[in-house]
């Protein structure tokens, strides 16, 4: 899933992982804070084109570019019968 959005002024001072997760949910994407943290650490979520740590604080107005594999898009693993 690709998603791009801008953090609003209400996000200022909040942790990036929490702000990004709430914004993704508001856009209709089911994603946990844990998944967002992992994506931030791996660089699959970029803030103003750069990698950021999950605990960094939002300033408001940042461009968020997310490349996530959501649970609904994950391919189930093959199980032997």
PyMOL commands that set and color helices and strands:
alter all, ss='L'
color gray80, all
select helices_A, chain A and resi 9-11+16-26+33-42
alter helices_A, ss='H'
color red, helices_A
select strands_A, chain A and resi 2-6+45-47+63-67
alter strands_A, ss='S'
color yellow, strands_A
deselect
rebuild
show_as cartoon
